[in-house]
Amino acid sequence: MTGARSYHAGVAAEEIVARHYQQRGLVLREQRWRGTAGEVDLIFAEGAGLVFVEVKASDNFESAAAHLRPRQMERIYAAASEYLGQMPLGQATESRFDVALVDGTGQVEILEAAFGI
């Protein structure tokens, strides 16, 4: 996939996932939030806590999940830590890390608390 096509496919997948979470009552706080350590695709408020979501899209859920690598998870942790530093409770803010998989038909599978610190 070319760079531009890949970018637009990623944005479309993030939009699908954002709607999915919003239908479940979560509030979108940030999309493609970038800190000095890296980027978090989506950040939602859920009650007093936050949900950091990494979106992965591919032809099927299995290949989408395979795109998440340990180094990327480390960057997401670091960026989330930076984001939490802005919150009133700081690092003590309740949070979780989900992975949202989007297949070639636009179906979504959410892996709640898929990885954590």
Secondary structure, DSSP 8 states (H G I E B T S, - for coil): --HHHHHHHHHHHHHHHHHHHHHTT-EEEEEEEE-SS-EEEEEEEETTEEEEEEEEE-SSHHHHHHT--HHHHHHHHHHHHHHHTTSTTGGGS-EEEEEEEE-TTS-EEEEEEEE--
